[in-house]
Amino acid sequence: MKIHKEGYPTIILTIVICGVLRFLIDTYLEPVSTPLAWLATGIILFFLLFVISFFRLPKREHTFDENAIIAPADGKVVVIEETVDEEYFNEKRLQISVFMSPANVHVNRNPISGKVLYSKYHKGKYLVAWDPKSSTENERHSVVLSNNKITILVKQIAGAVARRIVNYSKVDEDVKQNNELGFIKFGSRVDLLLPTNVKTAVKIGDVVKGGVTVLAHIN
């Protein structure tokens, strides 16, 4: 298992903070109560390990299929419904949303191979990620990918905790299925807006793996 490049600044800062807290424990808490000092140290260690694990980049066998849309993120499927996209397509689309908890791997991947037609960051609110309004009102970054079979919109959405969206997409560049699209720090969701004629391969409540799970098949 590797650590994602987006994690190094946060991990270094966390180590510094934990070091300072450990120094304060040794200086002020240890002389008063050794058991309490050990408890505080345990909490600090747990926090540090949690932050490190959040940026983990596990080795896995990815699914490659030009006739399939692959999950862009780890998490749980929370929405499968038709909606009208008003940002790019201006027509009815099938929305599939994957909610990522802080415990999930948070790298985001390209669901298909193709050309980047659109890439735009939107400022916004920080509603909880499962709120339906978060798709259109929260801070987000939208990317449209297209090939000779399908055109889709991938939307990285910040939540109440996640307030840092990283996106690597550039308009007119060609991207490969399962290569990194970006990263969302500390939990949120990813929406996919697909043609309504795709055949879904998941249902609400399913737990999916980014780069592995097939979300839908292209007809």
Buried (B, 14 or more C-beta within 10 A) or exposed (E): EEBBEBBEEBBEEBEEBBEEBBEEBEEEBBEEEEEEBEEBBEEBEEBBEEBBBBBBBEEEEEBEEEEBBBBBBBBBBBBBEEBEBEBBBEEEBBBBBBBBBBEBBBBBBBBBBBBBBBBBEBEBBBBBBBBBEBBBBBBBBBBBBBBEEBBBBBBBBBBBBBBEBBBBBEEEEEBEBBEBBBBBBBBBBBBBBBBEEBEBBBEEEBEBBBBBBBBBEBE
